[in-house]
Structure formats: structure tokens, C-alpha cells
Amino acid sequence: TLGLGRDVLAQAREWAQSSQVSLRFRSQEKCTFLREETRTVEDPTKVVNEVSGGLSMGLTSKTVTKVTQFIWKFEVSYELELIRGV
């Protein structure tokens, strides 16, 4: 409701009987960079290759992904004003 309850609407209607009334909405947003985080994520799937010949060997490979996250703080505020006599 942004603070525009029944009592405020009743006040606006009362004011509107004798003067002009305006409604003003203001918003402010602020975004602040906090930090950067890097981590590695290992794929659970592993590939095994067997090589045979003179010697029998097994080769295992896996995929590792580097993930970089950027952490931000986002703030917002709203203000709703009822102005009489504009």
C-alpha cells in the first residue's frame, strides 16, 4: 500500500474539496560493489580411457570449471507524499 491507507485517502478527499492535491512518488536506488569470489566446480562425470599394448594403463580425466561471482549490495527506498495546495 506504500502508506496510502484509508485514513490518508480520506484526508486527500477532504483536502480536494477546497484545494488542489498532488501525489508525489520518489524512489532511490543504490548499488554498491562488495567483493569478487572465485571458486572451482568439479564436474561429477569422469572419463576413463584404457590403453593396452606392452603396458596396460588407465587414464582418467575430469572437467573443472572456474566460476567467478560478483557480490553486490542493492538498496532501495520509496517515499509517497500527499501535497495540498499545489
N, CA, C and O atoms as CSV, one atom per row, in Angstrom:
chain,resi,resn,atom,element,x,y,z
A,1,THR,N,N,0.803,-1.196,0.000
A,1,THR,CA,C,0.000,0.000,0.000
A,1,THR,C,C,0.855,1.273,0.000
A,1,THR,O,O,0.341,2.356,-0.280
A,2,LEU,N,N,2.127,1.159,0.304
A,2,LEU,CA,C,3.057,2.294,0.342
A,2,LEU,C,C,2.581,3.404,1.279
A,2,LEU,O,O,2.862,4.576,1.030
A,3,GLY,N,N,1.875,3.061,2.337
A,3,GLY,CA,C,1.428,4.062,3.295
A,3,GLY,C,C,0.184,4.821,2.886
A,3,GLY,O,O,-0.177,5.810,3.523
A,4,LEU,N,N,-0.467,4.377,1.847
A,4,LEU,CA,C,-1.667,5.069,1.352
A,4,LEU,C,C,-2.898,4.309,1.843
A,4,LEU,O,O,-3.625,3.699,1.059
A,5,GLY,N,N,-3.111,4.360,3.146
A,5,GLY,CA,C,-4.235,3.655,3.749
A,5,GLY,C,C,-5.525,4.461,3.673
A,5,GLY,O,O,-5.573,5.533,3.071
A,6,ARG,N,N,-6.556,3.928,4.290
A,6,ARG,CA,C,-7.878,4.573,4.255
A,6,ARG,C,C,-7.864,5.967,4.871
A,6,ARG,O,O,-8.495,6.889,4.356
A,7,ASP,N,N,-7.140,6.113,5.977
A,7,ASP,CA,C,-7.108,7.415,6.647
A,7,ASP,C,C,-6.444,8.475,5.780
A,7,ASP,O,O,-6.888,9.623,5.766
A,8,VAL,N,N,-5.389,8.114,5.057
A,8,VAL,CA,C,-4.701,9.060,4.177
A,8,VAL,C,C,-5.583,9.403,2.979
A,8,VAL,O,O,-5.658,10.565,2.581
A,9,LEU,N,N,-6.247,8.411,2.404
A,9,LEU,CA,C,-7.160,8.685,1.288
A,9,LEU,C,C,-8.323,9.575,1.714
A,9,LEU,O,O,-8.759,10.436,0.950
A,10,ALA,N,N,-8.823,9.371,2.928
A,10,ALA,CA,C,-9.905,10.219,3.441
A,10,ALA,C,C,-9.414,11.652,3.591
A,10,ALA,O,O,-10.139,12.596,3.275
A,11,GLN,N,N,-8.192,11.817,4.068
A,11,GLN,CA,C,-7.605,13.154,4.214
A,11,GLN,C,C,-7.453,13.816,2.849
A,11,GLN,O,O,-7.741,15.005,2.708
A,12,ALA,N,N,-7.005,13.067,1.839
A,12,ALA,CA,C,-6.844,13.605,0.486
A,12,ALA,C,C,-8.190,14.040,-0.086
A,12,ALA,O,O,-8.285,15.095,-0.713
A,13,ARG,N,N,-9.214,13.246,0.122
A,13,ARG,CA,C,-10.553,13.620,-0.372
A,13,ARG,C,C,-11.060,14.894,0.314
A,13,ARG,O,O,-11.676,15.746,-0.326
A,14,GLU,N,N,-10.802,15.014,1.597
A,14,GLU,CA,C,-11.214,16.211,2.341
A,14,GLU,C,C,-10.489,17.449,1.808
A,14,GLU,O,O,-11.110,18.489,1.588
A,15,TRP,N,N,-9.181,17.335,1.603
A,15,TRP,CA,C,-8.405,18.456,1.058
A,15,TRP,C,C,-8.881,18.824,-0.346
A,15,TRP,O,O,-8.927,20.003,-0.695
A,16,ALA,N,N,-9.233,17.831,-1.145
A,16,ALA,CA,C,-9.622,18.063,-2.532
A,16,ALA,C,C,-10.930,18.858,-2.645
A,16,ALA,O,O,-11.228,19.404,-3.707
A,17,GLN,N,N,-11.700,18.926,-1.575
A,17,GLN,CA,C,-12.939,19.703,-1.588
A,17,GLN,C,C,-12.656,21.205,-1.688
A,17,GLN,O,O,-13.457,21.956,-2.245
A,18,SER,N,N,-11.517,21.635,-1.148
A,18,SER,CA,C,-11.239,23.073,-1.102
A,18,SER,C,C,-9.945,23.497,-1.805
A,18,SER,O,O,-9.715,24.694,-1.974
A,19,SER,N,N,-9.101,22.558,-2.217
A,19,SER,CA,C,-7.838,22.928,-2.876
A,19,SER,C,C,-7.334,21.777,-3.734
A,19,SER,O,O,-7.865,20.666,-3.711
A,20,GLN,N,N,-6.293,22.088,-4.487
A,20,GLN,CA,C,-5.685,21.045,-5.312
A,20,GLN,C,C,-4.828,20.131,-4.437
A,20,GLN,O,O,-4.251,20.554,-3.435
A,21,VAL,N,N,-4.766,18.878,-4.845
A,21,VAL,CA,C,-3.976,17.884,-4.115
A,21,VAL,C,C,-3.130,17.112,-5.121
A,21,VAL,O,O,-3.621,16.681,-6.163
A,22,SER,N,N,-1.866,16.948,-4.796
A,22,SER,CA,C,-0.962,16.162,-5.654
A,22,SER,C,C,-0.378,15.004,-4.860
A,22,SER,O,O,-0.234,15.056,-3.638
A,23,LEU,N,N,-0.056,13.985,-5.588
A,23,LEU,CA,C,0.585,12.815,-5.008
A,23,LEU,C,C,1.959,12.692,-5.652
A,23,LEU,O,O,2.059,12.623,-6.877
A,24,ARG,N,N,3.020,12.664,-4.847
A,24,ARG,CA,C,4.382,12.590,-5.370
A,24,ARG,C,C,5.026,11.279,-4.903
A,24,ARG,O,O,5.016,10.937,-3.721
A,25,PHE,N,N,5.579,10.571,-5.871
A,25,PHE,CA,C,6.274,9.310,-5.585
A,25,PHE,C,C,7.756,9.513,-5.864
A,25,PHE,O,O,8.134,9.981,-6.938
A,26,ARG,N,N,8.586,9.160,-4.900
A,26,ARG,CA,C,10.042,9.238,-5.062
A,26,ARG,C,C,10.645,7.879,-4.753
A,26,ARG,O,O,10.217,7.174,-3.840
A,27,SER,N,N,11.641,7.539,-5.534
A,27,SER,CA,C,12.365,6.303,-5.247
A,27,SER,C,C,13.856,6.580,-5.358
A,27,SER,O,O,14.291,7.426,-6.140
A,28,GLN,N,N,14.617,5.864,-4.573
A,28,GLN,CA,C,16.065,5.989,-4.621
A,28,GLN,C,C,16.654,4.585,-4.610
A,28,GLN,O,O,16.285,3.743,-3.792
A,29,GLU,N,N,17.575,4.356,-5.536
A,29,GLU,CA,C,18.242,3.058,-5.623
A,29,GLU,C,C,19.735,3.268,-5.476
A,29,GLU,O,O,20.291,4.247,-5.976
A,30,LYS,N,N,20.375,2.345,-4.789
A,30,LYS,CA,C,21.817,2.433,-4.583
A,30,LYS,C,C,22.397,1.032,-4.730
A,30,LYS,O,O,21.910,0.079,-4.122
A,31,CYS,N,N,23.428,0.922,-5.534
A,31,CYS,CA,C,24.075,-0.360,-5.777
A,31,CYS,C,C,25.559,-0.207,-5.443
A,31,CYS,O,O,26.236,0.661,-5.992
A,32,THR,N,N,26.057,-1.048,-4.544
A,32,THR,CA,C,27.439,-0.965,-4.093
A,32,THR,C,C,28.131,-2.303,-4.322
A,32,THR,O,O,27.624,-3.351,-3.923
A,33,PHE,N,N,29.281,-2.259,-4.962
A,33,PHE,CA,C,30.067,-3.469,-5.178
A,33,PHE,C,C,30.714,-3.875,-3.864
A,33,PHE,O,O,31.355,-3.052,-3.211
A,34,LEU,N,N,30.553,-5.142,-3.464
A,34,LEU,CA,C,31.126,-5.624,-2.211
A,34,LEU,C,C,32.406,-6.423,-2.424
A,34,LEU,O,O,33.438,-6.131,-1.819
A,35,ARG,N,N,32.330,-7.437,-3.293
A,35,ARG,CA,C,33.513,-8.281,-3.462
A,35,ARG,C,C,33.364,-9.198,-4.669
A,35,ARG,O,O,32.291,-9.329,-5.259
A,36,GLU,N,N,34.472,-9.819,-5.005
A,36,GLU,CA,C,34.524,-10.816,-6.075
A,36,GLU,C,C,34.965,-12.132,-5.444
A,36,GLU,O,O,35.924,-12.167,-4.674
A,37,GLU,N,N,34.267,-13.204,-5.770
A,37,GLU,CA,C,34.605,-14.527,-5.247
A,37,GLU,C,C,34.833,-15.483,-6.410
A,37,GLU,O,O,34.045,-15.527,-7.355
A,38,THR,N,N,35.908,-16.242,-6.331
A,38,THR,CA,C,36.211,-17.221,-7.366
A,38,THR,C,C,36.296,-18.596,-6.713
A,38,THR,O,O,36.902,-18.760,-5.653
A,39,ARG,N,N,35.689,-19.565,-7.354
A,39,ARG,CA,C,35.733,-20.952,-6.859
A,39,ARG,C,C,35.784,-21.896,-8.051
A,39,ARG,O,O,35.508,-21.501,-9.184
A,40,THR,N,N,36.132,-23.117,-7.787
A,40,THR,CA,C,36.151,-24.122,-8.851
A,40,THR,C,C,35.055,-25.144,-8.588
A,40,THR,O,O,34.794,-25.522,-7.446
A,41,VAL,N,N,34.424,-25.579,-9.661
A,41,VAL,CA,C,33.354,-26.580,-9.584
A,41,VAL,C,C,33.790,-27.762,-10.435
A,41,VAL,O,O,34.059,-27.630,-11.630
A,42,GLU,N,N,33.853,-28.908,-9.795
A,42,GLU,CA,C,34.289,-30.119,-10.494
A,42,GLU,C,C,33.083,-30.871,-11.053
A,42,GLU,O,O,32.119,-31.134,-10.333
A,43,ASP,N,N,33.141,-31.209,-12.320
A,43,ASP,CA,C,32.089,-31.999,-12.961
A,43,ASP,C,C,32.120,-33.398,-12.352
A,43,ASP,O,O,33.186,-34.009,-12.279
A,44,PRO,N,N,30.968,-33.919,-11.910
A,44,PRO,CA,C,30.963,-35.249,-11.282
A,44,PRO,C,C,31.284,-36.384,-12.265
A,44,PRO,O,O,31.586,-37.499,-11.840
A,45,THR,N,N,31.221,-36.108,-13.570
A,45,THR,CA,C,31.490,-37.147,-14.564
A,45,THR,C,C,32.993,-37.246,-14.815
A,45,THR,O,O,33.657,-36.238,-15.057
A,46,LYS,N,N,33.515,-38.447,-14.756
A,46,LYS,CA,C,34.925,-38.683,-15.055
A,46,LYS,C,C,35.016,-39.642,-16.235
A,46,LYS,O,O,34.213,-40.568,-16.360
A,47,VAL,N,N,35.980,-39.417,-17.080
A,47,VAL,CA,C,36.179,-40.254,-18.261
A,47,VAL,C,C,37.418,-41.095,-18.031
A,47,VAL,O,O,38.487,-40.577,-17.708
A,48,VAL,N,N,37.261,-42.411,-18.203
A,48,VAL,CA,C,38.393,-43.329,-18.036
A,48,VAL,C,C,38.699,-43.940,-19.390
A,48,VAL,O,O,37.838,-44.558,-20.017
A,49,ASN,N,N,39.925,-43.761,-19.830
A,49,ASN,CA,C,40.393,-44.355,-21.085
A,49,ASN,C,C,41.432,-45.407,-20.745
A,49,ASN,O,O,42.381,-45.151,-20.004
A,50,GLU,N,N,41.238,-46.581,-21.295
A,50,GLU,CA,C,42.212,-47.642,-21.064
A,50,GLU,C,C,43.039,-47.832,-22.322
A,50,GLU,O,O,42.512,-47.947,-23.429
A,51,VAL,N,N,44.316,-47.862,-22.125
A,51,VAL,CA,C,45.255,-48.057,-23.228
A,51,VAL,C,C,45.944,-49.396,-22.999
A,51,VAL,O,O,46.487,-49.655,-21.925
A,52,SER,N,N,45.915,-50.227,-24.010
A,52,SER,CA,C,46.580,-51.521,-23.852
A,52,SER,C,C,47.700,-51.632,-24.887
A,52,SER,O,O,47.680,-50.944,-25.908
A,53,GLY,N,N,48.593,-52.428,-24.640
A,53,GLY,CA,C,49.756,-52.623,-25.500
A,53,GLY,C,C,50.761,-53.388,-24.680
A,53,GLY,O,O,50.419,-54.360,-24.007
A,54,GLY,N,N,51.974,-52.957,-24.735
A,54,GLY,CA,C,53.006,-53.595,-23.918
A,54,GLY,C,C,52.676,-53.444,-22.446
A,54,GLY,O,O,52.885,-54.364,-21.655
A,55,LEU,N,N,52.150,-52.254,-22.073
A,55,LEU,CA,C,51.743,-51.999,-20.689
A,55,LEU,C,C,50.264,-51.616,-20.685
A,55,LEU,O,O,49.806,-50.914,-21.587
A,56,SER,N,N,49.535,-52.058,-19.707
A,56,SER,CA,C,48.125,-51.699,-19.602
A,56,SER,C,C,48.012,-50.485,-18.680
A,56,SER,O,O,48.464,-50.526,-17.536
A,57,MET,N,N,47.402,-49.396,-19.185
A,57,MET,CA,C,47.302,-48.165,-18.392
A,57,MET,C,C,45.867,-47.648,-18.447
A,57,MET,O,O,45.145,-47.891,-19.414
A,58,GLY,N,N,45.478,-46.957,-17.431
A,58,GLY,CA,C,44.181,-46.282,-17.412
A,58,GLY,C,C,44.402,-44.780,-17.215
A,58,GLY,O,O,45.128,-44.368,-16.311
A,59,LEU,N,N,43.788,-43.988,-18.043
A,59,LEU,CA,C,43.885,-42.533,-17.926
A,59,LEU,C,C,42.521,-41.991,-17.503
A,59,LEU,O,O,41.500,-42.317,-18.110
A,60,THR,N,N,42.511,-41.186,-16.488
A,60,THR,CA,C,41.269,-40.585,-16.005
A,60,THR,C,C,41.344,-39.082,-16.226
A,60,THR,O,O,42.347,-38.440,-15.913
A,61,SER,N,N,40.271,-38.539,-16.767
A,61,SER,CA,C,40.217,-37.082,-16.939
A,61,SER,C,C,38.918,-36.556,-16.341
A,61,SER,O,O,37.912,-37.262,-16.276
A,62,LYS,N,N,38.962,-35.321,-15.915
A,62,LYS,CA,C,37.778,-34.682,-15.349
A,62,LYS,C,C,37.755,-33.230,-15.809
A,62,LYS,O,O,38.776,-32.680,-16.221
A,63,THR,N,N,36.577,-32.619,-15.733
A,63,THR,CA,C,36.412,-31.221,-16.120
A,63,THR,C,C,36.221,-30.385,-14.864
A,63,THR,O,O,35.379,-30.692,-14.020
A,64,VAL,N,N,37.013,-29.325,-14.750
A,64,VAL,CA,C,36.909,-28.396,-13.630
A,64,VAL,C,C,36.603,-27.017,-14.212
A,64,VAL,O,O,37.318,-26.534,-15.091
A,65,THR,N,N,35.552,-26.399,-13.724
A,65,THR,CA,C,35.132,-25.089,-14.210
A,65,THR,C,C,35.422,-24.035,-13.161
A,65,THR,O,O,35.121,-24.224,-11.983
A,66,LYS,N,N,36.005,-22.929,-13.585
A,66,LYS,CA,C,36.274,-21.803,-12.694
A,66,LYS,C,C,35.073,-20.864,-12.756
A,66,LYS,O,O,34.694,-20.402,-13.832
A,67,VAL,N,N,34.475,-20.584,-11.592
A,67,VAL,CA,C,33.292,-19.731,-11.502
A,67,VAL,C,C,33.667,-18.464,-10.729
A,67,VAL,O,O,34.184,-18.532,-9.613
A,68,THR,N,N,33.402,-17.325,-11.333
A,68,THR,CA,C,33.646,-16.040,-10.666
A,68,THR,C,C,32.306,-15.374,-10.393
A,68,THR,O,O,31.502,-15.176,-11.304
A,69,GLN,N,N,32.072,-15.029,-9.127
A,69,GLN,CA,C,30.839,-14.362,-8.727
A,69,GLN,C,C,31.169,-12.947,-8.249
A,69,GLN,O,O,32.157,-12.726,-7.549
A,70,PHE,N,N,30.332,-12.012,-8.637
A,70,PHE,CA,C,30.474,-10.636,-8.199
A,70,PHE,C,C,29.318,-10.338,-7.252
A,70,PHE,O,O,28.153,-10.457,-7.633
A,71,ILE,N,N,29.635,-9.952,-6.025
A,71,ILE,CA,C,28.636,-9.755,-4.981
A,71,ILE,C,C,28.362,-8.253,-4.853
A,71,ILE,O,O,29.278,-7.452,-4.666
A,72,TRP,N,N,27.074,-7.890,-4.959
A,72,TRP,CA,C,26.649,-6.501,-4.894
A,72,TRP,C,C,25.621,-6.331,-3.780
A,72,TRP,O,O,24.895,-7.267,-3.443
A,73,LYS,N,N,25.568,-5.153,-3.225
A,73,LYS,CA,C,24.529,-4.797,-2.250
A,73,LYS,C,C,23.585,-3.824,-2.950
A,73,LYS,O,O,24.015,-2.784,-3.450
A,74,PHE,N,N,22.299,-4.163,-2.984
A,74,PHE,CA,C,21.305,-3.322,-3.651
A,74,PHE,C,C,20.327,-2.809,-2.606
A,74,PHE,O,O,19.706,-3.591,-1.886
A,75,GLU,N,N,20.194,-1.483,-2.531
A,75,GLU,CA,C,19.278,-0.866,-1.577
A,75,GLU,C,C,18.271,-0.018,-2.344
A,75,GLU,O,O,18.606,0.605,-3.352
A,76,VAL,N,N,17.052,-0.004,-1.861
A,76,VAL,CA,C,16.008,0.808,-2.493
A,76,VAL,C,C,15.119,1.400,-1.397
A,76,VAL,O,O,14.838,0.755,-0.387
A,77,SER,N,N,14.690,2.628,-1.619
A,77,SER,CA,C,13.745,3.247,-0.678
A,77,SER,C,C,12.681,3.971,-1.492
A,77,SER,O,O,12.948,4.473,-2.584
A,78,TYR,N,N,11.477,4.016,-0.944
A,78,TYR,CA,C,10.348,4.664,-1.595
A,78,TYR,C,C,9.741,5.686,-0.642
A,78,TYR,O,O,9.735,5.501,0.575
A,79,GLU,N,N,9.236,6.760,-1.219
A,79,GLU,CA,C,8.562,7.776,-0.438
A,79,GLU,C,C,7.347,8.250,-1.225
A,79,GLU,O,O,7.443,8.548,-2.415
A,80,LEU,N,N,6.221,8.315,-0.559
A,80,LEU,CA,C,4.983,8.758,-1.173
A,80,LEU,C,C,4.480,9.961,-0.372
A,80,LEU,O,O,4.239,9.865,0.831
A,81,GLU,N,N,4.326,11.094,-1.064
A,81,GLU,CA,C,3.906,12.322,-0.379
A,81,GLU,C,C,2.564,12.805,-0.929
A,81,GLU,O,O,2.305,12.741,-2.131
A,82,LEU,N,N,1.743,13.276,-0.044
A,82,LEU,CA,C,0.475,13.888,-0.398
A,82,LEU,C,C,0.642,15.385,-0.140
A,82,LEU,O,O,0.919,15.795,0.987
A,83,ILE,N,N,0.475,16.200,-1.185
A,83,ILE,CA,C,0.765,17.622,-1.088
A,83,ILE,C,C,-0.519,18.424,-1.344
A,83,ILE,O,O,-1.211,18.226,-2.343
A,84,ARG,N,N,-0.803,19.308,-0.435
A,84,ARG,CA,C,-2.011,20.138,-0.539
A,84,ARG,C,C,-1.652,21.535,-1.040
A,84,ARG,O,O,-0.649,22.116,-0.626
A,85,GLY,N,N,-2.485,22.067,-1.939
A,85,GLY,CA,C,-2.316,23.442,-2.378
A,85,GLY,C,C,-1.209,23.627,-3.413
A,85,GLY,O,O,-0.441,24.586,-3.337
A,86,VAL,N,N,-1.127,22.751,-4.341
A,86,VAL,CA,C,-0.076,22.832,-5.367
A,86,VAL,C,C,-0.522,23.759,-6.470
A,86,VAL,O,O,0.213,23.970,-7.435
